[in-house]
Amino acid sequence: MPRDLPILLDGSAGEGGGQILRTALALAAATGQPFSIENVRASRLKPGLRPQHREAARAAARLCDAALEGDELGSSRLSFAPRRRVTPGAWAFDVGTAGSTPLLFQTLCWPLALAGGSSTITLRGGTHQDHAPSFHYLALVWAPAVARLGFRFDLALQAAGFYPEGGGEFTASVEAAHPMPPLDLRHRGTLREVDVVSMVCGLPFEVAERQAARALRGLRDLGISAEAERVPMPSRASRGGHVLIVSTFERARAGHGAVSGRERSPEQVADDALEGFRQYVSGGAAIDAHLGDQLLVPAALVAAGLVPPPPGVVPATRYTVAAVTKHLTTNAEVIRRFLDVAIVVHGREGEEGDVVVQPPGATAEVLKFGS
């Protein structure tokens, strides 16, 4: 293992949520470096470990047989010390609540992809919820994007899980990471097509029709012609609706979605997704704000040489992002603690920006946004 002394992290820094913990768990399992985190989610309404964070820590610990301390509900401190390298295999994890399985997958997939072989993983819990990527965002936007960095995942939904019931399940195959040419997404190119995916689970199909009709009408008002797919999702115990607007450009793809809630009508769900899309297309960035944050870990693993680049190639990733967020800058700070990489973020918080992830000392061109 690379080091004995743990990396010390402050869980109240930056965005102050569970992302600091998830990124640390992913990188610790991938690199073998121990860490200790204090003030876990200290700025949140319910501070400390919630069930989904505890299960993420325990799941990552299983991958590398980590010594784990402080993994009780409400704990403000957690330590994690890997005792062996991650090996390929078949894994199954149950969040036990409506906690996000896509966020859990984004924690576990990196160490598994670097394990030297193929794995399968089954995750049970929430699959579609606010403040987290939905399963469909993962499958239609995130997975194609990280494949361009050498990480190949094949996802399949068995059952949808909405808040508060949960009960969802999806499976994924994880291939061994492989070299790819450097990724440069500073320009998205012209818009090729827009697709609306309107989904319902345990609700009348008419809800999917209403969501789709509202989204298509809003896109027409923006001068955009689109196709809509109305999808009944399999369910075991959950009820909900989801709208995802997927925009495909010459060089990039983005997704903007919303999930139904007890106080949100089908039309409001569609309007929420439309607003995110409208803000994105009104700018010029290639990558949507959420994907911009989610690309940092795989780009850093490539820049650190954990995925050997093609001969003679500098493994630098460059992209423009629709908004510089606290999630983005916080994630960058955590990654720098674990990996010897240079991460440069140009742009003010809330505005469009540029991101460069490269080996230290590399001379990749930095193009400031708008130049």
Beta strands, then each sheet from edge to edge (+ up, - down):
strand 1: 7-10
strand 2: 35-38
strand 3: 67-69
strand 4: 78-81
strand 5: 90-94
strand 6: 119-125
strand 7: 153-159
strand 8: 168-174
strand 9: 184-185
strand 10: 191-201
strand 11: 227-232
strand 12: 240-249
strand 13: 253-259
strand 14: 317-321
strand 15: 342-346
strand 16: 353-358
sheet 1: 1+ 2+ 4- 3+
sheet 2: 5+ 6+ 8- 7+
sheet 3: 9+ 14+ 16- 15+
sheet 4: 11+ 10+ 12- 13+
end
